[in-house]
Amino acid sequence: MKYLMAHDLGTSGNKATLYDCDGVLIGSCVESYVVSYPKDTWAEVNPIDLWRAVCNSTKQLLEKTGIKAEDIAAVSFSGQMMGCLVVDQDGVPLRPMMIWADTRSVKQEQFMKDAIGEKRGYQITGHRLSASYSAAKLLWIKENEPQIYDRAYRMLQAKDYIIYRLTGQFVTDLSDASGTNLLDIEKQTWSTELIQAFQIRAELLPELHSSSDIAGTVTKQAAKETGLIEGMPVVIGGGDGSCACVGAGVVRKGKIYNVLGSSS
């Protein structure tokens, strides 16, 4: 029997689950972490806490279920969207991660609207231009913490950082990319028009993939820290809202799913 492990990096905790290949839930556990609110409209998470939560919940789940790590076929993720975590070339976080609830970048939101226009921004991204999304947060760092912006190598989402810690690969999927205000949802590529209009360094954006793509395999160091097996496939997964829709069976036109989570 082979099993599938999944992690959902939520606002205040990581939910780890183990399923068999028929979709039967074998076990689950939750590992919490702290959200910091240093100023009004600010909301941040220490990305190291995300990694610790994944490591701890993985070990707890294996112990709780009695399943051997070598019997797990793959691990994958869903996670909170619309964040902004900048890391250096070695994947080291340069500052706390600004999460979806952080709306400090209202000035940058207005800059984006002036630069491209609200209608054109919506036509490209399928979203309103907003301080809630990643691009405005990145612009806030550029304006207020230029030394960090200059050192930044990639901008990642929550699950993308964990995938880097597991595999050494800087990637994201189309669903998480759609929450950045930088994705052309028709072409399914990063929008050169928006990148140029917002004056953002294009190289900060990670490589785009489908949610079902394998990002890489668990490294020796990651195996040591998590209890997983070196060489295990790591499937990218997606943003939590998109994954929830798939879980609810909303996979074709005419199907609707409404969720009232923390962000709502």
PLY file of the C-alpha trace (Angstrom):
ply
format ascii 1.0
element vertex 264
property float x
property float y
property float z
element edge 263
property int vertex1
property int vertex2
end_header
0.00 0.00 0.00
1.23 3.48 -0.86
0.08 6.71 0.73
-0.08 10.40 -0.13
0.87 13.17 2.31
-0.55 16.67 2.03
0.14 19.88 3.96
-2.15 22.91 4.05
-0.28 26.02 5.21
-3.10 28.12 6.62
-3.12 31.53 8.24
-2.23 30.35 11.75
-1.24 26.72 11.38
-0.25 23.84 9.14
-2.72 21.00 8.67
-0.99 17.73 7.75
-2.97 14.79 6.35
-2.24 11.29 5.12
-4.44 9.47 2.62
-4.29 6.09 0.95
-4.40 5.97 -2.83
-8.17 5.38 -2.79
-8.65 8.75 -1.12
-9.39 7.39 2.35
-8.16 9.62 5.18
-5.67 7.73 7.35
-4.78 10.50 9.81
-4.29 14.22 10.36
-2.75 16.72 12.78
-2.28 20.48 13.15
0.82 22.48 14.10
0.22 26.14 14.95
2.39 29.20 14.38
2.10 32.85 15.33
0.87 35.71 13.13
2.44 39.04 14.12
0.66 42.39 13.81
3.48 44.89 14.50
1.46 47.86 13.21
-2.06 48.62 12.10
-2.79 46.89 8.73
0.42 44.80 9.03
0.28 40.98 9.24
3.43 38.85 9.09
4.59 35.29 9.67
8.12 34.08 10.32
8.79 31.66 7.42
11.06 29.59 9.64
7.96 28.86 11.73
6.25 27.53 8.58
9.14 25.11 8.02
9.14 24.00 11.65
5.40 23.38 11.47
5.81 21.18 8.38
8.69 19.25 9.96
6.89 18.73 13.28
3.52 17.80 11.79
5.16 15.34 9.38
6.85 13.51 12.25
3.67 13.60 14.36
1.60 12.19 11.51
3.99 9.32 10.86
4.08 8.47 14.54
0.30 8.79 14.98
-0.59 6.59 12.00
2.28 4.14 12.22
2.87 4.54 8.49
6.48 4.18 7.38
7.98 7.08 5.43
9.12 4.72 2.68
5.47 3.82 2.02
4.57 7.41 1.12
4.48 7.87 -2.65
4.58 11.67 -2.72
4.00 14.84 -0.72
2.13 17.92 -1.91
0.76 21.25 -0.67
-1.96 23.82 -0.56
-1.37 27.11 1.16
-2.44 30.64 1.93
-2.25 32.87 -1.12
-1.43 36.52 -1.92
1.66 36.70 0.32
5.10 38.13 -0.26
8.23 36.38 0.98
11.54 37.58 -0.45
14.55 35.27 -0.15
18.18 35.44 -1.18
19.99 33.13 -3.61
20.32 30.47 -0.91
16.62 30.60 -0.08
17.22 32.46 3.18
14.29 34.78 4.08
15.32 38.45 4.08
12.37 39.59 6.21
9.14 38.17 7.65
6.54 37.05 5.13
3.76 39.57 4.49
0.59 37.45 4.39
-2.73 37.98 2.61
-4.12 40.00 5.54
-1.37 42.62 5.27
-2.74 45.73 3.57
-0.06 48.31 4.40
0.67 48.92 0.71
-2.30 51.16 -0.15
0.06 53.77 -1.60
1.55 51.15 -3.90
-1.94 49.96 -4.84
-2.73 53.46 -6.11
0.57 53.55 -8.01
-0.42 50.31 -9.77
-3.83 51.70 -10.70
-2.27 54.87 -12.06
0.36 52.90 -13.98
-1.89 50.44 -15.83
-5.51 51.40 -15.12
-7.99 49.35 -13.11
-9.79 47.99 -16.18
-6.61 46.86 -17.92
-5.29 45.34 -14.71
-8.47 43.30 -14.37
-8.38 42.23 -18.02
-4.89 40.78 -17.57
-5.10 39.28 -14.09
-8.78 38.55 -13.48
-8.42 40.39 -10.16
-8.81 43.94 -8.92
-5.52 45.73 -8.32
-5.18 45.70 -4.54
-2.87 46.04 -1.56
-4.05 42.55 -0.62
-2.08 40.98 -3.47
1.62 40.25 -3.76
2.71 42.90 -6.27
1.74 45.83 -4.05
3.51 44.20 -1.10
6.66 43.75 -3.19
6.49 47.39 -4.24
6.20 48.39 -0.57
9.46 46.55 0.14
11.07 48.21 -2.88
10.12 51.67 -1.59
10.54 51.21 2.17
13.26 48.55 2.44
15.34 49.08 -0.73
18.37 47.26 0.66
16.24 44.13 1.09
14.66 44.53 -2.34
18.10 44.81 -3.94
19.28 41.62 -2.20
16.15 39.64 -3.06
16.54 36.73 -5.45
12.95 35.39 -5.56
9.50 36.28 -4.26
7.69 33.19 -2.97
4.35 32.13 -1.51
4.04 30.03 1.66
4.01 26.62 -0.01
6.73 27.70 -2.47
9.12 28.35 0.40
8.47 24.90 1.86
9.00 23.33 -1.56
12.34 25.13 -1.76
13.30 23.80 1.66
12.40 20.28 0.53
13.87 20.29 -2.99
16.12 23.32 -3.49
13.89 24.49 -6.37
12.35 27.98 -6.73
8.93 27.35 -8.31
5.29 28.31 -8.03
2.08 27.13 -9.65
-0.45 29.01 -11.74
-3.08 29.21 -9.00
-0.75 30.90 -6.50
0.66 33.07 -9.29
-2.88 34.25 -10.06
-2.97 35.88 -6.62
0.01 38.12 -7.24
-1.52 40.74 -9.59
1.29 39.82 -11.99
-0.03 36.80 -13.93
-1.60 36.97 -17.38
-4.36 34.44 -16.79
-5.13 34.01 -20.49
-1.54 33.39 -21.60
-0.66 31.66 -18.28
2.64 33.51 -18.10
4.00 36.35 -16.02
2.74 39.58 -17.60
5.54 41.59 -19.15
3.12 44.50 -19.48
2.43 44.58 -15.74
6.03 43.94 -14.72
7.18 46.89 -16.80
4.31 49.15 -15.71
4.91 48.41 -12.04
8.71 48.63 -12.43
9.34 45.26 -10.80
12.40 43.11 -11.43
11.13 40.23 -13.57
13.78 37.82 -12.28
12.19 37.93 -8.81
9.27 35.84 -10.07
9.72 32.06 -9.77
9.35 29.52 -12.54
5.69 28.78 -13.38
4.26 25.25 -13.31
0.98 23.38 -13.26
-0.18 22.29 -9.81
0.33 18.62 -10.69
3.97 19.04 -11.75
6.75 17.49 -9.68
8.97 20.30 -8.38
11.78 17.94 -7.44
12.58 15.37 -4.79
13.28 15.53 -1.07
16.95 16.30 -0.43
19.14 14.52 2.09
19.05 17.48 4.48
15.27 17.88 4.18
14.79 14.16 4.80
16.82 14.48 7.99
14.71 17.40 9.23
11.26 16.11 8.26
11.52 12.34 8.63
10.60 11.84 4.97
12.66 9.70 2.60
15.36 11.23 0.42
14.27 11.16 -3.22
10.51 11.31 -2.50
8.64 13.25 -5.24
7.35 16.67 -4.19
4.26 17.72 -6.16
3.77 21.49 -6.28
0.09 21.71 -5.39
-1.67 25.06 -5.32
-3.27 27.96 -3.53
-5.74 26.96 -0.83
-8.78 28.53 -2.47
-8.16 26.76 -5.76
-7.44 23.43 -4.05
-10.65 23.77 -2.03
-12.63 24.24 -5.25
-11.16 21.05 -6.71
-11.93 19.23 -3.46
-15.52 20.41 -3.69
-15.79 19.11 -7.26
-15.76 22.49 -8.97
-13.73 21.45 -11.99
-15.89 22.52 -14.94
-18.05 25.41 -16.08
-21.38 25.70 -14.30
-20.08 24.55 -10.93
-19.83 27.05 -8.06
-18.19 26.88 -4.64
-18.41 29.59 -1.97
-16.04 29.46 0.99
-16.12 31.63 4.10
-12.64 31.17 5.52
-10.46 33.49 7.63
-9.88 35.90 4.73
-13.63 36.30 4.14
0 1
1 2
2 3
3 4
4 5
5 6
6 7
7 8
8 9
9 10
10 11
11 12
12 13
13 14
14 15
15 16
16 17
17 18
18 19
19 20
20 21
21 22
22 23
23 24
24 25
25 26
26 27
27 28
28 29
29 30
30 31
31 32
32 33
33 34
34 35
35 36
36 37
37 38
38 39
39 40
40 41
41 42
42 43
43 44
44 45
45 46
46 47
47 48
48 49
49 50
50 51
51 52
52 53
53 54
54 55
55 56
56 57
57 58
58 59
59 60
60 61
61 62
62 63
63 64
64 65
65 66
66 67
67 68
68 69
69 70
70 71
71 72
72 73
73 74
74 75
75 76
76 77
77 78
78 79
79 80
80 81
81 82
82 83
83 84
84 85
85 86
86 87
87 88
88 89
89 90
90 91
91 92
92 93
93 94
94 95
95 96
96 97
97 98
98 99
99 100
100 101
101 102
102 103
103 104
104 105
105 106
106 107
107 108
108 109
109 110
110 111
111 112
112 113
113 114
114 115
115 116
116 117
117 118
118 119
119 120
120 121
121 122
122 123
123 124
124 125
125 126
126 127
127 128
128 129
129 130
130 131
131 132
132 133
133 134
134 135
135 136
136 137
137 138
138 139
139 140
140 141
141 142
142 143
143 144
144 145
145 146
146 147
147 148
148 149
149 150
150 151
151 152
152 153
153 154
154 155
155 156
156 157
157 158
158 159
159 160
160 161
161 162
162 163
163 164
164 165
165 166
166 167
167 168
168 169
169 170
170 171
171 172
172 173
173 174
174 175
175 176
176 177
177 178
178 179
179 180
180 181
181 182
182 183
183 184
184 185
185 186
186 187
187 188
188 189
189 190
190 191
191 192
192 193
193 194
194 195
195 196
196 197
197 198
198 199
199 200
200 201
201 202
202 203
203 204
204 205
205 206
206 207
207 208
208 209
209 210
210 211
211 212
212 213
213 214
214 215
215 216
216 217
217 218
218 219
219 220
220 221
221 222
222 223
223 224
224 225
225 226
226 227
227 228
228 229
229 230
230 231
231 232
232 233
233 234
234 235
235 236
236 237
237 238
238 239
239 240
240 241
241 242
242 243
243 244
244 245
245 246
246 247
247 248
248 249
249 250
250 251
251 252
252 253
253 254
254 255
255 256
256 257
257 258
258 259
259 260
260 261
261 262
262 263
